[in-house]
Amino acid sequence: MKLKQRIALELARINFRQENAGYPLYQLFWECTLRCNFTCRHCGSDCKSEAHCKDMPFEDFRKVLESIKTNMGVSGLSVIMTGGEALCRKDLETCGRAIYDMGIAWGIVTNAWLLDEKRLISLLKAGIHSITISLDGIGETHDWMRGKTGSFERASQAIRRICAFNRAAQAKQSALGFKQLSPRDAIAFDVVSCINKRSLRELEALKEHLISLGVTHWRVFTIFPVGRAANDPELQLNHQEFKELMDFIVKTRQEGRIHLNYACEGFLGDYEGKVRDHFFTCQAGLSIASILADGSIAACPSIRSHYHQGNIYQGDDFVEVWKNKYQAYRQRDWMKKDACANCEFFRYCQGGAMHLRNDDGQLLFCHLDRLS
């Protein structure tokens, strides 16, 4: 690693510690349902059309937000509704509007199967701030990944529709029945793609497809071995394939035609500063938390239940938990063992992303090792 890059990492490390002093809460995921209309090959939640856990009543989640607003404030906070498939909730817009009326930005992560024009208009009227749509490949590759024939076309239509709305807002035009739109009416929008052995061969085609739809922001991630993905070798990239993905991201960012980022999956050594807008950090438990469908108080929804910090249905107050727990996330010396014990990059990596730790704290795999 070059000296200039090490200096940048040191500066980023100092800035990271300053920004997270006091642990400001910026993003709260709400697992509003475990119901889903897809059977995705990589699902970490193993969601089904009829979930084993009922949807959390919004009033229960509202109490969490009211406590946050009273005791911590909501400046800079956004709520992301996830699942399952968030759009399976028929009262999603009612929930979203109530969150909006509390002065909190809200958004969704969706497979877009239910995101037709009527539903988009309904979400916009409810004050939605952000939407992320999953698109994992071209045509049959996406349908294979999501277990739903026709899902590629549905997602593409929804993406095109949102991009058209945002263009109209930027141009101060009308769209979807909304008159005199302004740039502030545009929603934060990106597409996220799960890259596997099949979609890796379609990256150029997928990039061109997204650009043709009007997408400006694209995020990619790779599979970690949990849930349905644990025993599916087609979903895992080998070391050479992973490096190919990194090189594609570097090249695409240099082209400047679409803004591409690799997700917060892990520390990437020489690729740090080249494939993301920022250096690697794991914000789970530092500025990111979750309320899961069963009431669990967690960090990122992808992290194993062993690291949950409490439960709102068992008398735990979210604010008290946020202020006084999450030590496994905030004091990471316990991770400095095994492969991490003598790693020269631990000061920057801090043991990697929490979702890559199993119940006994072992690292499932190291991204830096994959690139060595």
N, C-alpha and C positions, 0 to 999 in steps of 0.2 A: 504494500500500500504506500502511495506517495505521501511525502511530508505534508503537502498542501491539503490532502484529504484527511490526514490525521488531525491537523489543526482545526479543520472544519468540524470534525467529529467532536473534538474537545469543546469547541464553542457551542455546538448543538447540545452537548451534555450539560453544560452550565446553564444554558437557556431552558432546557427541559426541567431542571431542578427548580429554577426560579418560577417557571410557569405553573408548576404543580405544587408549589408551596401552599399548604392549607387545603389541598385537594378540592379545587372548584369543580362542581358537577356541570358538565356541558352537554352530555348526551345520556338520555335515559331510554333504554329499549323497553317496550311493553309487549310481552308475548301475549297478545290479546286473544289468541285462539290457537289450538293445536289441530283444528280441522284443516284439511287441505284437499284440493281437487286434483292434485298431481301425485305421482309416485316416483319422485326423483331418485335416481340411482345413488346419489351421494348424500342423501338427507341425513343429517346428524340427529334429527328429532324423531325419525321414523314415523312421520305424521300420516294420518289416514283421513278419509272423508268423515268418519265418525270417531272423534277423539276419545281417549280413555279419561281425559280430564275436561270438564265443561269449561266454556268460555268464562273468563273472569268478568263478573259484573262491573260495569264502568264505575259505579259508585265506590267500589272497593279501591280501584285505582285512583279515583279522584281524591280520596282521603290522603293517599301518598303525596299527590301533587299539592294539595292544600298545606300539608305539613312542610313540604319543601319550600313553598312560597312564603310561609309564615316564618320559618326558622333559618332559611338559607338564602331566599330570594331566587328569582327565576331569570335574572338577566343573563343572556347568552345560552340559556337552556333550550334544548330541543328534544322532543319526544318522538321516537321512531317506533311505529307499530309494525310488529312482525308476527310470525306464526311458526308453523302452519302457513296459511295464506290469509293475510289480513282482510282481503276483500270478501272472504267467506262470511264475515260479520255484516249482517244487514244494517246494524246500527253504527257502522264505522263512522259515517259522516256526523252523526249525532255526537259521538264521542269526540271526534276531531274538532267540531265546532265548540264544544264545551272547553276543550284544551286551549283552543284559540282565544276564547273569551277570557281565559285566565292569564292571557299575555304570554303564552308559551307557543313557540313554533312547533309544528308537528309534520310528520311525513310517514311514508310507508315504503316497505320493500315488498315487491310483488312479482309474481310470474306473469301477470298481465292478461291471463285468460279471461277474466271478468271485467277488464278495463276497456269497455267500449266507450263511445262518445258520450252517451248518457251518464255513465258512471263517472267519467272524467269531469264533466260539467258539475255533477253533484259534489265531487271532492273539491273542486275549485271554489264553489259557493260556500263550502264549509271551511275555507281558509287554509287549505293544505299548502305547506311550504316547500316540501321536497318529495320526490318520487325516485326510487331506484327500481329499474326493471332488469330482470335476468335474461340474458341471451347467450347461450353457451356454444353456439356453432351455427353452421349454415344448414338449413333444411332438415334433413333426416338426422343429422348429428345432434341438433338441439332436441328434436322430438325423442330421440333415443335416450338422451340424458334425462329428459324430464318425464319420460313415460307417458307421453300424451301426443297422439297424432294431431297435427295441425297447430301445435303450440308455437312453432316458429313463425307461422304466418300471423297468428293472433298477436304475438309479442311485437312483431315488426310493425303491424298496423298501429298498435298503441304507441310505439316509439315515434313513428312518423307523425301521429296526431299531436303528441306533446311537443315535439320539436316545432311543428307548425304554429302551435299556440305561443310558444316562447318567441319565435321570430316575429309574430304579429305584435306581441307586447313590446319587444325591443323597437319595432318600427312605429309604435303608437297607433296601431290599427285595431280593428275589431276582429274577434274570432270566437267561434263556438257560441254565438249569441251574446258575448260580452262586448259592450261598446266602449270606445275610447280607452283602450288598454294603455298602460304605461310600463316602462321597464321594471318597475317595482312589482308589477303583477306577474312577471315571469316566475316560474318555480325553479328551484334548484333541481337539476335533473342529471342523472348519469345512468349508464348501462354497465352492469357488472357481468363478467363472464368467468365461468369455471373452466379452466383449461385442463384438458385430459389428453390422452394419446390420440384420440380422433380429432379433436378440435385444434390441436397443435399444428396439424397439417393444413388447417384452413384459416390460419391467422390472417394472412394477407387478404383472403376473400372476405373474412368477417370484418376486417378493418374497412375495406372498400364498401361493404354493405352498410355499415353503421354511418360512414360518411355520407353515403347516398341518401340515408334517411334524415340527415341533418344533425346527427349526434355530435356534440362538441367535447363531451367528457366521458371517458371510458376507463373502467377499472377491471383488472383481471386478478384472479387468485388461483391457487392450486389446492388440490384436495389434501386434507389431513385424515389419517386413518381412524375415523370413528363412525358410528352409526352404520348405515348400509354400505358405506365406502370402505369399511375396514377390511373386507375380503374380496375386493373387486380390483384385480390388477390392471384392468383397462383404464382405470381412473387415475392411476399413479404415474407420474413422470419419472423416468430414471435420471441419473445425474446429467447425462449429455443432453437429454431433452429439456431439462430444467434450464441449463445454460443457454440452449437455443431460445427459450422463452425470454430470458433476460436480454439477450442480444436483440431480439425482435422489439422489445420495449425501448431499449436505447435508440435503435434506429428510428422507430416511430416517433419518439419524442424529438429527435433531431429534425425529422421531416416537418413537424409543426402543423400537420393537417388535422389532427385530432389530439386532444390532451389525454394521454394515457398514463396511468399509474399502476404499479403493482401494489397489492393490498398489504396490510400490516401483518404479514405472515412471519417475518423473522429478519435477523441481521444478515446482510448480503455481502459483506467484505468489500471488495473492490467495486462492486456495483452500487454501493451506498452513494447517494447523491446523484445517481444517474437514471434510476428507474422509478423514483418517487419525487414528489415535490418537497419532501422532508426526509431527514434521516430516520432510521428505524426507531420507534418507541412502541411499547405496549401500554396503552392508556387504560386498560382494564383495571378497575378498582382505583384509578387515579383521577380520571375525569369522566369515566364511563361506568354506568351501572345498568342493571336490568331488574324488572319485576316479571317473573315468569308466571305462566298460566296457573300453576298450583300455589302461587303466593310466595315462592322462593325469592329471596333477595340475593341477586347474583351480580356479576360483572358483565362481561360479554355473554350473550346467550349460548355461545358455542363451547364455553368452558364447562368441564365436568362438574357434576353435582357435589362432588367431594369438596369443592371450593366455594360452595354457597355459604352465605354469611348469616342467614336467618330466614324468617318466613312471616309475612304480614298476617297470616292466619293463625300464627302461634304466639301472638302478642308482641312481636318485634316491631319497633318503630323504625321506619326506614332512615330517618335523619340521624337517630342515635347510632344505628348500625353504620351508616356512612362515616360518621365522625369518629367512631371508636373501634371499628373492626377493619376488615380488609388488610390485615397485617401481612398475610401471605403475598399480597400484591405489592405492598408498599415497602416492605423490608425483605430484600431478595437475596440476602447472603445464604439462605438455606438452599438456594439453587446451585451454589458454587461447589459442585461435586461431580464425580464421574467425568464426562467429557468437558464440562464447564470448569472443573477444578483449577486447571492451570492455563486456561485460555487467555491469551493476551488481549482479546477483544471483549472480555466480560464487562469491563467498565462502561462500554458503549451498549452492549447487547442486553446486559442485566438478566441473562438466562433465557432470553427469547420470549416468544408470545405464550401467554398462559394456556391457551387452548391446545398447545402442543405438549402439555404435561399430563401424565396419567395420574391415577389416584395416589400413588406412592411418591409422586414428585419426579419420576423419571422422565427425561426428555424423549419424546417419541422419535423425532429426528431433528437434525440441525441443518438449517439452510446453508450456513457457511461451509459445513462439511460437504454438502452436495456440490458446492462450487470449487472445492479445493482440487 
